[in-house]
Amino acid sequence: METLYVGFIGVGGMGQYHLKQVSRLPGVKVAAVCDVNADLAQAMGTQYGAQAYTDHHEMLEKERLDALYVVVPPYAHTDAEIIAARKGIHLFVEKPVALTLEKALEIEQAVREAGIITSVGYVLRYYETATRMRQHLSGRDLALVSVYRWGGVPGVPWWGLMSRSGGQIVEQTTHQVDLVRYMTGKEITQVYADYDLRILPRTPYWDIPDVYSVAMRLEDGTPVSLTSTCTLRRGGEAGIRFFIEDYWVDVTATRIRTYPDTIIGLDGEYKEEMDIDRAFIEAVRLRDPSLVRCDYSDAVRTLAVTLAANQSARTGKPVTLRRPLR
């Protein structure tokens, strides 16, 4: 088996998760790691037998890589993906893929021109719940979709600043927005949002809203209602309720429940259907992009929806999304 050489930009929490997963795969060598935190980069380099860098430009200039993971905060997407794409390096990018649509489209163009394989970290697409609901909803008319994500504040200092994270809808609830697109197979074409900062104190390190209400429309006219909050001190829930004909279906990452009557073969507890890192590495090895469930271009469309919600909340007006995005 030919060895694939993989690099990492960003080796914090999520970066370390992917490092651990990738390092376990056969025929893979973690060749280089990069982080602005020099001590962290060196520690991860030592742990995985990889060359450590603090400057991704230097790493991409010196290392021969087959694939690159970019696992950085939303504001930190600059030119790494573009440089890698032009070198023919396949890309795994954590969500959200950028903080502005302009940057995401710039990267998307470089990716398209290079013809590389890309994957984005929308891990919920890889659960059997997503597969089963995508199959179940195909060809069915929806009356309403109700989406929720209620939780707390991640323990990273940049998350509470709109200029760094984009807020909860962009950085966190993007998973649920993406699942609506994936499960229904339909694009979101209109967004009308109302945000507020009601509970958490405004400080120099916090200016994002803590409650979010978003009304959306699918391309077939189906209304979508979304609520999101980061005010909880413990626990949380996230899921989607689909109203279909005379019944509804509740879906979380690992569970499907139908009401009022059980639909045979749909209700149950489910696990991850496919490991997202293994799928990407195998896609690179086999040159088979069909193994990836969300490529960069697909992720840009999810980003566009969440950024449109932010725009609507700022202006107080609905935003219409057009295709193509350019």
Backbone bond lengths (Angstrom), bond angles and torsions (degrees), N, CA, C in turn:
res aa  C-N    CA-C-N  psi(-1)  N-CA   C-N-CA  omega(-1)  CA-C   N-CA-C  phi
1 M - - - 1.465 - - 1.530 109.52 -
2 E 1.313 114.90 127.50 1.460 119.66 179.07 1.533 109.57 -67.99
3 T 1.337 116.03 136.20 1.461 121.23 179.19 1.520 110.57 -77.38
4 L 1.334 115.87 132.28 1.459 121.49 173.23 1.518 108.47 -98.72
5 Y 1.330 116.37 130.49 1.455 122.18 -179.82 1.526 109.03 -99.19
6 V 1.341 114.64 122.13 1.459 121.04 -172.30 1.521 110.06 -119.26
7 G 1.324 116.54 137.95 1.455 122.51 175.52 1.519 111.35 -114.97
8 F 1.331 115.52 159.44 1.465 121.67 179.67 1.523 109.94 -130.27
9 I 1.320 116.31 131.07 1.469 121.96 168.73 1.518 106.50 -113.17
10 G 1.326 116.27 113.10 1.455 122.10 -174.14 1.513 110.64 96.32
11 V 1.344 116.19 105.83 1.468 120.26 -177.84 1.525 110.88 -125.61
12 G 1.351 115.22 38.79 1.462 120.79 171.62 1.520 109.74 -79.28
13 G 1.323 116.85 -145.87 1.458 121.30 -173.50 1.509 114.26 -56.41
14 M 1.336 117.88 -59.42 1.459 120.67 -179.21 1.518 111.38 -69.46
15 G 1.326 117.08 -34.79 1.456 120.19 176.66 1.520 111.46 -60.20
16 Q 1.324 116.56 -41.19 1.464 120.71 179.24 1.526 111.31 -67.93
17 Y 1.325 116.35 -35.12 1.465 119.03 176.30 1.532 110.06 -60.94
18 H 1.325 116.59 -49.69 1.466 119.56 -179.22 1.533 111.15 -67.23
19 L 1.321 117.59 -36.56 1.465 120.58 175.88 1.528 110.73 -56.11
20 K 1.299 115.74 -47.58 1.465 120.82 -178.71 1.519 110.95 -61.68
21 Q 1.332 116.49 -44.33 1.452 120.59 -178.42 1.532 111.85 -66.04
22 V 1.328 116.09 -46.54 1.465 120.98 -176.79 1.522 111.34 -66.92
23 S 1.342 116.69 -39.51 1.462 120.24 -177.01 1.523 112.24 -64.28
24 R 1.333 117.68 -20.20 1.461 121.90 -179.79 1.529 112.73 -84.43
25 L 1.318 117.46 -12.54 1.455 120.50 -174.90 1.527 110.82 -79.40
26 P 1.311 117.65 139.18 1.464 119.88 -179.97 1.527 111.33 -67.49
27 G 1.327 115.32 144.44 1.460 119.95 176.22 1.508 114.34 73.96
28 V 1.337 117.64 20.36 1.463 121.96 -179.74 1.523 109.57 -122.83
29 K 1.318 116.29 134.98 1.454 122.48 175.36 1.523 109.24 -122.62
30 V 1.332 116.77 118.74 1.470 120.37 171.86 1.519 106.49 -73.98
31 A 1.310 116.21 106.73 1.462 121.32 -171.31 1.513 113.43 -91.65
32 A 1.347 116.85 -31.62 1.464 119.57 -174.21 1.512 110.29 -154.68
33 V 1.331 115.14 145.17 1.462 121.28 175.42 1.518 108.72 -131.29
34 C 1.325 115.40 149.07 1.467 120.22 -178.83 1.520 109.27 -140.16
35 D 1.327 115.53 136.70 1.459 120.77 175.51 1.522 107.79 -155.89
36 V 1.327 116.68 147.69 1.462 120.10 178.39 1.521 111.16 -67.86
37 N 1.326 117.09 -21.03 1.460 122.65 173.65 1.524 107.67 -85.18
38 A 1.329 116.73 103.67 1.463 121.40 -173.74 1.521 112.30 -61.38
39 D 1.328 117.34 -40.97 1.465 120.39 -179.66 1.525 111.06 -64.04
40 L 1.325 116.18 -40.87 1.450 120.58 179.62 1.527 110.52 -66.81
41 A 1.321 116.09 -44.19 1.464 119.89 178.67 1.519 110.66 -58.81
42 Q 1.339 116.71 -44.31 1.459 120.43 -178.90 1.524 111.15 -66.39
43 A 1.329 116.40 -40.06 1.459 120.13 -179.78 1.529 111.04 -63.56
44 M 1.339 117.28 -43.69 1.460 120.85 179.40 1.530 111.08 -70.16
45 G 1.330 116.09 -35.80 1.452 119.38 176.84 1.515 111.52 -62.66
46 T 1.322 115.83 -43.25 1.469 120.86 178.46 1.525 110.79 -64.98
47 Q 1.329 117.05 -43.08 1.458 121.25 -177.56 1.527 111.85 -62.94
48 Y 1.328 116.76 -38.34 1.464 119.88 -174.48 1.529 113.37 -106.98
49 G 1.323 117.13 8.10 1.456 120.02 178.28 1.514 113.04 65.30
50 A 1.329 115.94 36.90 1.460 121.82 -176.31 1.528 110.49 -116.23
51 Q 1.317 115.40 156.29 1.457 120.78 174.92 1.526 108.85 -73.55
52 A 1.332 116.76 134.65 1.468 121.14 -176.55 1.521 110.93 -102.99
53 Y 1.334 115.40 139.84 1.466 122.28 179.01 1.526 109.58 -136.79
54 T 1.328 114.63 158.10 1.466 120.54 170.75 1.524 111.30 -114.00
55 D 1.314 117.79 -6.55 1.458 123.36 -179.18 1.532 107.89 -124.93
56 H 1.328 116.67 115.20 1.468 119.22 -177.21 1.526 112.46 -67.11
57 H 1.333 117.05 -26.50 1.461 119.36 176.54 1.528 110.58 -61.62
58 E 1.320 115.69 -45.30 1.459 120.05 178.92 1.528 110.54 -63.99
59 M 1.318 117.08 -43.03 1.451 120.23 -179.21 1.525 111.20 -61.65
60 L 1.331 116.90 -46.85 1.458 120.28 -177.45 1.523 112.21 -70.50
61 E 1.315 117.03 -22.64 1.466 121.14 176.19 1.523 111.14 -77.32
62 K 1.320 117.43 -37.94 1.468 120.95 -171.82 1.526 114.25 -92.71
63 E 1.331 117.34 -30.41 1.460 120.11 -170.85 1.531 112.51 -96.12
64 R 1.317 115.84 143.66 1.463 121.74 172.70 1.523 107.39 -96.40
65 L 1.316 115.93 107.61 1.455 121.28 -174.23 1.519 111.02 -119.20
66 D 1.327 115.05 143.63 1.457 120.66 172.46 1.524 111.12 -91.11
67 A 1.326 116.01 -32.82 1.459 120.81 -177.34 1.520 109.31 -145.48
68 L 1.319 115.35 152.92 1.461 121.38 -178.20 1.519 109.72 -136.51
69 Y 1.327 115.92 132.10 1.458 123.11 171.05 1.530 108.99 -96.78
70 V 1.329 116.46 127.90 1.465 121.69 174.44 1.523 106.82 -113.65
71 V 1.332 115.22 104.93 1.470 121.26 -173.27 1.529 107.22 -124.66
72 V 1.330 115.38 76.60 1.459 122.00 -174.41 1.526 109.13 -128.61
73 P 1.346 118.12 162.51 1.461 120.73 176.44 1.528 111.16 -61.84
74 P 1.331 117.65 160.13 1.469 120.64 -176.31 1.525 113.98 -53.15
75 Y 1.330 117.43 -40.90 1.462 120.42 -176.54 1.524 113.18 -71.76
76 A 1.329 117.91 -15.19 1.462 121.68 -172.87 1.530 113.94 -92.18
77 H 1.321 117.31 4.21 1.467 119.61 174.95 1.530 108.23 -78.27
78 T 1.316 115.72 111.83 1.462 119.80 -177.84 1.526 110.16 -121.77
79 D 1.337 116.30 -89.70 1.465 119.14 -176.63 1.521 114.01 -125.43
80 A 1.331 118.36 2.96 1.466 120.31 -175.67 1.524 111.54 -60.50
81 E 1.341 116.90 -46.41 1.455 120.33 -178.56 1.531 111.22 -63.35
82 I 1.325 115.95 -38.36 1.468 119.96 -178.22 1.528 110.55 -67.68
83 I 1.324 116.65 -45.04 1.466 120.48 177.96 1.521 110.54 -60.89
84 A 1.325 116.53 -45.88 1.457 120.94 -179.19 1.530 111.23 -62.76
85 A 1.322 116.69 -44.75 1.459 120.30 -179.58 1.519 110.96 -59.26
86 R 1.310 116.89 -43.41 1.471 120.65 -178.79 1.526 112.21 -67.58
87 K 1.324 116.34 -19.40 1.460 120.92 175.41 1.529 112.01 -91.87
88 G 1.334 116.44 0.98 1.459 120.43 -179.85 1.516 114.32 77.54
89 I 1.333 117.28 20.51 1.455 122.06 -179.84 1.527 109.06 -88.11
90 H 1.310 116.95 127.11 1.464 121.51 179.31 1.528 109.71 -71.08
91 L 1.327 116.59 148.84 1.465 120.92 -168.28 1.517 113.88 -123.54
92 F 1.335 115.66 132.74 1.458 123.07 163.51 1.527 106.13 -112.54
93 V 1.336 116.90 122.69 1.467 121.85 -177.63 1.518 108.49 -122.14
94 E 1.327 116.96 129.50 1.460 119.26 175.93 1.528 110.25 -73.33
95 K 1.329 114.91 151.25 1.454 121.11 177.26 1.527 110.38 -78.32
96 P 1.340 118.42 156.21 1.461 125.53 -16.92 1.525 110.29 -70.66
97 V 1.319 117.08 154.15 1.470 119.49 -169.80 1.524 113.59 -75.92
98 A 1.317 117.66 -13.35 1.468 121.05 178.31 1.526 107.88 -168.24
99 L 1.315 115.15 175.61 1.465 120.71 177.86 1.528 111.73 -101.97
100 T 1.337 116.56 -15.21 1.463 120.94 176.60 1.518 108.90 -132.71
101 L 1.315 115.88 152.20 1.452 120.24 178.32 1.521 110.57 -68.19
102 E 1.331 116.58 -32.61 1.471 120.01 179.64 1.522 111.01 -60.79
103 K 1.323 117.20 -45.48 1.465 120.61 179.08 1.525 110.50 -65.78
104 A 1.328 117.33 -43.04 1.460 120.19 -179.61 1.526 111.26 -61.73
105 L 1.324 117.51 -41.06 1.461 120.84 -179.99 1.522 111.37 -69.31
106 E 1.334 116.77 -33.37 1.460 120.26 176.05 1.531 110.44 -63.45
107 I 1.317 115.80 -45.32 1.463 120.23 178.29 1.528 110.23 -66.19
108 E 1.335 116.54 -42.52 1.465 119.95 179.92 1.525 111.54 -58.24
109 Q 1.304 117.19 -40.94 1.462 120.20 179.02 1.525 111.26 -62.40
110 A 1.335 116.68 -42.98 1.468 120.67 178.62 1.525 110.66 -63.10
111 V 1.332 115.93 -39.81 1.466 121.06 179.42 1.527 110.49 -64.76
112 R 1.328 116.68 -44.60 1.460 120.89 -179.49 1.527 110.85 -63.18
113 E 1.318 116.21 -44.75 1.465 120.41 -178.91 1.520 111.72 -64.03
114 A 1.333 116.73 -33.42 1.465 120.91 -178.31 1.522 112.42 -79.97
115 G 1.327 117.08 -24.46 1.452 120.48 -179.22 1.523 114.05 68.55
116 I 1.325 116.61 27.92 1.462 120.89 -178.73 1.518 110.86 -85.99
117 I 1.320 116.29 164.30 1.457 122.67 174.19 1.530 108.66 -84.05
118 T 1.313 116.46 134.65 1.466 121.07 178.80 1.525 109.96 -129.34
119 S 1.312 115.05 152.12 1.464 122.12 174.27 1.517 108.24 -143.70
120 V 1.311 116.69 142.36 1.466 122.02 178.56 1.523 108.38 -121.08
121 G 1.332 116.31 147.13 1.454 122.31 -167.53 1.512 117.20 -75.39
122 Y 1.327 117.83 42.38 1.465 120.15 173.34 1.526 108.43 -83.54
123 V 1.322 114.57 76.17 1.466 122.44 -170.23 1.525 112.98 -63.77
124 L 1.338 118.29 -26.21 1.463 120.17 -177.23 1.527 112.36 -66.16
125 R 1.312 117.45 -19.88 1.464 120.02 175.33 1.527 111.43 -66.58
126 Y 1.325 116.73 -19.05 1.459 121.05 -174.99 1.526 112.56 -93.34
127 Y 1.333 116.59 6.73 1.458 120.25 175.98 1.530 109.92 -92.81
128 E 1.328 115.18 151.60 1.455 119.79 -178.10 1.521 111.61 -64.64
129 T 1.325 116.74 -26.42 1.465 119.26 176.88 1.529 110.73 -59.09
130 A 1.333 116.89 -41.61 1.468 120.79 -179.75 1.520 110.65 -65.75
131 T 1.333 116.61 -42.37 1.462 120.42 179.76 1.524 111.08 -63.89
132 R 1.337 116.48 -46.52 1.468 120.20 -177.83 1.530 111.71 -64.93
133 M 1.341 116.77 -41.05 1.457 118.69 -179.22 1.527 111.27 -70.90
134 R 1.307 117.77 -36.41 1.467 120.71 176.59 1.523 110.03 -60.18
135 Q 1.318 116.44 -41.14 1.463 120.79 177.96 1.527 111.47 -69.12
136 H 1.338 115.44 -42.56 1.466 119.42 -176.61 1.528 111.84 -66.91
137 L 1.326 117.32 -37.22 1.462 120.92 -175.83 1.523 113.06 -80.83
138 S 1.316 116.98 -16.76 1.464 120.04 -177.82 1.529 110.78 -59.54
139 G 1.324 115.79 121.91 1.463 120.76 178.16 1.507 115.13 82.62
140 R 1.335 117.64 -2.12 1.462 120.04 -179.82 1.528 110.44 -99.30
141 D 1.326 115.59 144.24 1.462 120.99 175.67 1.518 109.90 -83.14
142 L 1.323 116.27 134.21 1.461 122.24 177.93 1.521 109.85 -100.78
143 A 1.339 115.70 142.92 1.458 120.29 173.78 1.525 110.32 -91.12
144 L 1.332 116.28 -41.93 1.461 121.57 -174.08 1.521 108.88 -161.68
145 V 1.339 116.43 148.31 1.458 122.41 172.69 1.527 107.52 -123.98
146 S 1.341 116.90 127.30 1.456 122.77 179.49 1.521 109.09 -116.78
147 V 1.336 116.79 123.63 1.465 122.92 -172.31 1.523 109.28 -121.34
148 Y 1.333 117.29 141.08 1.458 119.23 177.43 1.525 110.64 -145.04
149 R 1.324 115.08 147.33 1.469 122.61 168.20 1.517 106.79 -145.28
150 W 1.320 116.33 113.00 1.460 122.34 -177.43 1.513 108.13 -124.98
151 G 1.317 117.08 120.81 1.457 120.20 -178.10 1.507 112.09 -162.64
152 G 1.325 115.44 -153.98 1.449 121.15 -176.60 1.518 112.48 -118.25
153 V 1.326 115.11 -159.09 1.460 122.42 -173.78 1.528 110.00 -102.22
154 P 1.334 118.37 123.86 1.468 120.19 175.07 1.529 111.09 -61.89
155 G 1.312 116.28 151.62 1.465 120.99 -175.25 1.507 114.68 -86.74
156 V 1.325 116.97 49.89 1.465 121.22 175.92 1.527 108.46 -125.71
157 P 1.338 118.67 137.51 1.466 121.35 -170.32 1.522 115.19 -67.04
158 W 1.329 117.87 -24.99 1.459 119.53 -176.37 1.522 113.19 -81.50
159 W 1.331 117.78 -12.41 1.461 120.35 -168.12 1.524 113.33 -67.70
160 G 1.318 118.13 -30.13 1.456 120.94 -175.72 1.510 115.89 -83.77
161 L 1.332 117.68 4.32 1.463 121.17 -179.24 1.525 110.28 -111.13
162 M 1.327 115.76 126.36 1.462 120.07 -178.82 1.527 111.33 -59.70
163 S 1.322 117.12 -34.46 1.461 120.47 -179.07 1.522 112.63 -72.97
164 R 1.326 117.43 -9.09 1.461 122.04 -179.47 1.534 112.81 -110.18
165 S 1.330 116.14 -43.59 1.465 119.78 -175.02 1.516 113.79 -106.47
166 G 1.339 116.98 -26.60 1.456 120.36 -172.90 1.514 113.43 85.74
167 G 1.358 116.73 -1.13 1.454 120.44 -179.34 1.525 112.09 90.83
168 Q 1.322 115.63 172.52 1.464 120.61 -172.01 1.524 113.27 -64.51
169 I 1.332 118.07 -36.70 1.461 119.86 -178.79 1.526 110.47 -62.98
170 V 1.311 116.87 -42.50 1.465 121.65 -177.88 1.518 111.30 -74.22
171 E 1.331 117.63 -41.57 1.461 119.94 -169.93 1.531 113.55 -92.26
172 Q 1.333 117.62 -28.25 1.460 120.05 -170.33 1.526 112.26 -124.47
173 T 1.321 116.49 -55.78 1.453 121.02 -177.72 1.527 111.44 -71.68
174 T 1.306 116.79 -5.74 1.461 122.01 171.54 1.525 111.58 -52.35
175 H 1.342 117.70 -31.12 1.462 120.74 177.88 1.527 111.16 -60.41
176 Q 1.338 116.71 -44.74 1.461 119.99 -177.94 1.535 110.98 -71.91
177 V 1.335 117.03 -39.08 1.459 120.24 175.37 1.528 110.14 -59.10
178 D 1.322 115.85 -43.78 1.458 120.56 -179.90 1.525 111.29 -63.59
179 L 1.332 117.19 -39.59 1.464 120.25 179.47 1.525 112.19 -65.18
180 V 1.325 117.41 -35.98 1.463 119.40 175.85 1.524 109.75 -59.29
181 R 1.314 116.87 -46.37 1.467 121.06 178.26 1.522 110.64 -61.90
182 Y 1.329 116.49 -45.57 1.461 120.37 -174.62 1.527 111.98 -70.57
183 M 1.331 117.27 -45.80 1.459 120.11 -176.24 1.519 112.29 -69.31
184 T 1.330 117.11 -39.79 1.466 119.75 -178.60 1.521 112.23 -82.45
185 G 1.336 116.86 -23.25 1.459 120.18 -174.78 1.513 112.89 70.59
186 K 1.328 116.51 18.63 1.461 121.75 -178.13 1.526 110.91 -124.47
187 E 1.315 115.21 149.18 1.456 120.40 178.47 1.530 111.26 -84.82
188 I 1.326 115.61 151.25 1.458 123.11 173.07 1.524 107.60 -88.65
189 T 1.315 116.59 124.47 1.471 120.18 -172.22 1.529 114.12 -113.32
190 Q 1.328 117.10 -12.86 1.467 119.13 178.76 1.521 109.85 -143.98
191 V 1.343 115.99 140.72 1.465 122.15 -176.47 1.523 109.04 -137.81
192 Y 1.336 116.05 132.60 1.463 122.01 175.73 1.523 107.41 -136.57
193 A 1.340 117.39 116.54 1.464 121.24 -169.30 1.518 112.27 -123.76
194 D 1.336 114.11 149.43 1.467 122.37 174.95 1.525 107.46 -135.71
195 Y 1.334 117.50 118.81 1.462 123.00 -179.06 1.520 109.46 -116.40
196 D 1.335 115.46 161.47 1.462 119.99 173.83 1.524 109.30 -156.74
197 L 1.325 115.21 156.96 1.471 122.71 172.16 1.516 106.37 -113.14
198 R 1.342 117.48 102.47 1.448 121.96 -168.49 1.524 114.07 -114.26
199 I 1.313 117.83 -33.03 1.458 120.76 -171.84 1.523 112.38 -114.50
200 L 1.287 117.18 -50.29 1.461 121.34 -175.24 1.521 110.68 -75.75
201 P 1.333 118.29 141.00 1.462 120.71 -175.20 1.525 112.13 -73.88
202 R 1.323 115.95 139.94 1.459 120.85 173.96 1.526 108.96 -77.24
203 T 1.337 116.10 124.88 1.470 121.86 -179.36 1.527 108.22 -137.35
204 P 1.344 117.22 174.50 1.472 118.41 174.83 1.520 113.28 -60.22
205 Y 1.337 117.17 -16.26 1.460 121.53 -178.77 1.534 112.38 -108.77
206 W 1.335 116.31 7.47 1.462 119.79 -178.30 1.523 110.44 -148.25
207 D 1.321 116.44 116.10 1.457 119.25 174.37 1.534 112.88 -139.12
208 I 1.367 117.39 6.87 1.459 117.98 -179.81 1.523 109.85 -83.56
209 P 1.331 117.95 155.85 1.458 120.52 174.21 1.526 110.47 -63.81
210 D 1.327 115.97 156.81 1.464 119.12 175.94 1.519 112.76 -112.42
211 V 1.343 117.92 -4.48 1.467 122.18 172.67 1.531 108.98 -134.99
212 Y 1.340 114.67 141.08 1.460 120.85 -173.66 1.525 109.17 -137.74
213 S 1.318 116.13 132.47 1.458 122.04 173.85 1.522 107.58 -130.07
214 V 1.329 116.76 123.08 1.460 120.79 -174.18 1.525 109.56 -132.40
215 A 1.324 115.97 126.50 1.461 122.25 173.15 1.521 108.18 -103.95
216 M 1.329 116.42 129.52 1.464 120.94 -178.10 1.522 109.74 -131.44
217 R 1.326 115.43 167.05 1.459 122.20 173.86 1.522 109.15 -131.04
218 L 1.334 115.91 135.10 1.451 119.89 170.30 1.527 109.21 -77.74
219 E 1.320 116.17 165.91 1.459 120.99 -176.37 1.530 112.75 -62.04
220 D 1.339 117.99 -21.77 1.462 120.12 177.57 1.519 112.21 -92.11
221 G 1.334 116.49 5.83 1.458 121.25 178.15 1.508 115.59 96.01
222 T 1.333 118.72 -6.68 1.458 121.51 -179.80 1.522 111.02 -61.73
223 P 1.343 118.56 126.41 1.466 120.16 177.08 1.529 111.32 -76.19
224 V 1.333 114.79 143.08 1.464 122.72 178.14 1.518 107.53 -126.00
225 S 1.322 117.02 126.17 1.457 122.70 179.02 1.521 109.25 -112.79
226 L 1.335 117.44 124.89 1.464 121.95 -177.27 1.519 110.81 -125.28
227 T 1.336 116.71 133.46 1.460 121.60 170.22 1.525 108.70 -124.66
228 S 1.329 114.76 145.53 1.461 120.11 -178.21 1.522 108.83 -150.15
229 T 1.330 116.29 143.20 1.456 120.38 176.00 1.519 110.22 -151.40
230 C 1.327 115.58 151.25 1.470 121.60 175.97 1.531 110.45 -120.40
231 T 1.335 116.63 28.00 1.465 121.19 -175.16 1.528 114.37 -88.33
232 L 1.321 117.94 -10.14 1.472 119.83 -174.11 1.527 111.51 -75.18
233 R 1.313 116.13 137.81 1.461 121.35 178.69 1.528 112.20 -84.13
234 R 1.314 116.53 -23.15 1.463 120.44 178.30 1.521 109.03 -151.35
235 G 1.310 115.43 149.72 1.450 120.62 177.12 1.516 113.52 71.79
236 G 1.319 114.33 -170.15 1.453 120.27 179.71 1.513 110.98 157.73
237 E 1.318 115.82 166.98 1.453 122.13 179.23 1.520 109.30 -143.89
238 A 1.328 114.82 153.29 1.455 120.39 174.35 1.513 108.08 -150.47
239 G 1.321 116.66 137.55 1.453 119.35 179.06 1.515 111.68 -178.83
240 I 1.324 113.98 -177.40 1.466 121.68 -178.31 1.528 108.06 -138.21
241 R 1.330 116.12 138.97 1.467 121.71 173.27 1.528 107.92 -116.29
242 F 1.326 114.87 122.83 1.457 121.36 177.65 1.531 108.89 -104.40
243 F 1.335 116.46 124.62 1.465 122.02 174.80 1.525 107.79 -95.70
244 I 1.360 115.25 117.04 1.461 121.16 -172.80 1.525 107.89 -130.51
245 E 1.331 117.09 117.75 1.458 121.15 179.28 1.528 109.54 52.40
246 D 1.340 119.08 -115.92 1.468 120.69 -176.25 1.524 112.17 -109.60
247 Y 1.323 117.94 24.68 1.460 121.57 178.30 1.531 109.04 -147.06
248 W 1.323 114.77 167.37 1.460 118.31 173.02 1.515 109.97 -131.29
249 V 1.344 115.29 160.84 1.453 122.99 -179.08 1.524 108.73 -127.82
250 D 1.328 116.38 124.23 1.461 122.06 174.59 1.521 109.21 -96.24
251 V 1.331 116.34 131.84 1.461 121.39 -176.30 1.524 109.57 -130.75
252 T 1.321 117.12 128.27 1.465 122.56 165.78 1.520 106.75 -117.40
253 A 1.319 117.16 -174.18 1.461 119.63 -179.45 1.521 112.04 -58.98
254 T 1.337 116.56 -34.67 1.467 119.43 -171.80 1.521 114.51 -123.29
255 R 1.344 118.41 8.41 1.465 119.17 -174.62 1.524 111.10 -144.65
256 I 1.324 115.72 143.54 1.464 122.46 171.20 1.525 107.70 -128.38
257 R 1.332 115.98 130.54 1.463 121.96 176.28 1.527 108.46 -134.26
258 T 1.329 117.41 135.48 1.460 121.47 178.23 1.520 110.02 -112.75
259 Y 1.349 116.46 148.89 1.458 122.82 179.97 1.534 108.68 -140.80
260 P 1.337 118.90 147.94 1.466 126.55 1.01 1.519 113.69 -82.86
261 D 1.314 117.77 -17.03 1.461 120.62 -178.26 1.528 110.24 -112.60
262 T 1.309 116.00 144.35 1.455 120.48 177.72 1.522 110.07 -70.72
263 I 1.322 115.82 130.55 1.459 121.13 175.90 1.519 107.46 -92.83
264 I 1.304 116.15 117.89 1.462 121.68 -173.96 1.534 110.42 -57.20
265 G 1.316 113.88 130.02 1.457 119.19 176.42 1.507 115.04 88.43
266 L 1.340 118.41 -2.84 1.464 120.31 -178.25 1.520 112.09 -109.74
267 D 1.327 117.62 -43.85 1.464 120.71 -178.24 1.528 110.70 -66.58
268 G 1.346 115.27 144.35 1.455 118.31 175.26 1.507 113.30 155.99
269 E 1.330 114.92 174.75 1.453 123.62 174.32 1.525 107.91 -100.95
270 Y 1.334 116.30 134.33 1.454 120.24 -173.47 1.520 111.08 -130.37
271 K 1.313 115.29 160.97 1.456 121.81 179.68 1.522 110.26 -116.47
272 E 1.321 114.90 177.89 1.454 120.51 174.07 1.525 108.26 -61.75
273 E 1.313 115.89 129.81 1.462 121.29 -176.21 1.527 111.87 -83.92
274 M 1.312 115.82 -33.04 1.459 121.10 -176.88 1.520 108.72 -152.01
275 D 1.332 117.35 137.75 1.462 121.41 178.49 1.525 109.37 -74.31
276 I 1.328 117.34 125.61 1.456 121.65 -173.99 1.530 112.18 -64.09
277 D 1.338 117.49 -34.82 1.463 120.42 179.40 1.524 111.19 -72.94
278 R 1.315 116.69 -42.89 1.465 119.97 177.53 1.528 110.09 -61.62
279 A 1.339 116.22 -40.96 1.467 119.99 -179.76 1.526 110.64 -61.06
280 F 1.336 117.13 -43.51 1.466 120.46 -179.91 1.523 111.33 -65.92
281 I 1.325 117.29 -48.05 1.460 120.54 -178.98 1.524 111.27 -61.81
282 E 1.337 117.20 -40.79 1.460 119.88 177.71 1.523 110.89 -66.94
283 A 1.328 116.95 -36.74 1.463 120.31 176.97 1.526 110.56 -61.11
284 V 1.332 116.20 -40.89 1.469 120.69 178.13 1.527 110.09 -67.52
285 R 1.307 116.38 -46.39 1.461 120.28 -177.19 1.534 111.88 -61.87
286 L 1.341 115.54 -42.13 1.463 120.84 -176.05 1.524 112.63 -92.80
287 R 1.329 116.50 -3.37 1.471 121.64 -174.45 1.530 110.15 54.24
288 D 1.332 114.73 46.56 1.457 121.63 -175.47 1.531 110.15 -126.39
289 P 1.331 117.75 91.20 1.469 120.11 -178.11 1.518 114.18 -66.03
290 S 1.337 118.13 -14.19 1.460 120.09 -179.14 1.523 112.28 -67.04
291 L 1.327 117.96 -15.51 1.458 121.20 178.30 1.531 111.87 -75.41
292 V 1.322 116.82 -15.34 1.463 122.81 -179.63 1.517 109.23 -91.96
293 R 1.327 117.32 132.37 1.474 120.79 -177.38 1.523 113.69 -93.61
294 C 1.319 117.06 -14.31 1.471 119.53 174.53 1.514 108.13 -146.26
295 D 1.333 117.32 107.72 1.457 119.85 176.63 1.528 109.61 -89.57
296 Y 1.314 116.19 -178.88 1.470 119.82 -173.63 1.526 111.41 -62.65
297 S 1.325 117.09 -44.15 1.466 120.16 -177.84 1.516 111.44 -61.46
298 D 1.322 116.95 -40.67 1.462 121.26 178.36 1.527 110.33 -63.43
299 A 1.323 116.90 -41.87 1.463 121.39 179.97 1.523 112.08 -65.41
300 V 1.319 117.11 -32.13 1.467 120.16 177.72 1.519 110.71 -62.70
301 R 1.330 116.93 -35.28 1.467 119.83 179.31 1.526 111.44 -67.76
302 T 1.347 116.87 -35.74 1.466 119.45 174.28 1.528 110.29 -67.03
303 L 1.331 116.86 -43.53 1.464 120.34 177.51 1.528 111.00 -57.24
304 A 1.324 117.33 -41.59 1.455 121.14 -178.63 1.522 111.72 -59.37
305 V 1.326 116.62 -37.45 1.470 120.60 179.01 1.521 110.56 -66.03
306 T 1.329 117.16 -46.80 1.469 120.01 -176.94 1.530 111.40 -68.85
307 L 1.322 117.45 -35.90 1.462 119.83 176.22 1.525 111.08 -69.05
308 A 1.332 116.71 -33.71 1.460 120.50 175.74 1.524 110.90 -64.10
309 A 1.339 116.63 -36.40 1.462 119.90 175.82 1.528 110.68 -61.94
310 N 1.324 116.85 -43.67 1.468 120.27 177.20 1.525 110.87 -61.23
311 Q 1.316 116.45 -42.84 1.470 120.29 179.35 1.521 110.77 -62.61
312 S 1.312 117.06 -43.52 1.460 120.94 179.59 1.525 111.57 -62.77
313 A 1.337 116.31 -41.72 1.461 119.80 179.01 1.530 111.40 -63.52
314 R 1.330 116.85 -35.83 1.468 120.57 178.83 1.522 112.10 -69.10
315 T 1.326 115.93 -42.15 1.465 120.36 -172.27 1.527 113.38 -93.73
316 G 1.338 117.46 -19.03 1.453 120.85 -175.53 1.519 113.22 75.53
317 K 1.335 116.84 14.33 1.459 121.25 -177.72 1.527 110.51 -123.53
318 P 1.337 117.35 151.61 1.465 118.99 175.81 1.517 110.74 -68.68
319 V 1.326 115.65 153.13 1.461 122.03 179.04 1.524 108.30 -119.56
320 T 1.321 116.28 129.72 1.453 122.05 176.70 1.527 109.17 -97.42
321 L 1.330 116.23 130.12 1.450 121.68 178.86 1.519 108.81 -99.78
322 R 1.318 115.16 129.35 1.454 120.77 -179.16 1.519 110.91 -111.92
323 R 1.320 116.01 152.52 1.450 121.54 175.77 1.529 108.38 -118.25
324 P 1.338 118.46 137.59 1.469 125.98 -2.68 1.536 111.32 -70.87
325 L 1.344 115.39 167.54 1.466 119.87 -174.89 1.522 112.87 -71.11
326 R 1.321 117.02 -27.43 1.473 119.34 -177.88 1.531 109.77 -73.20
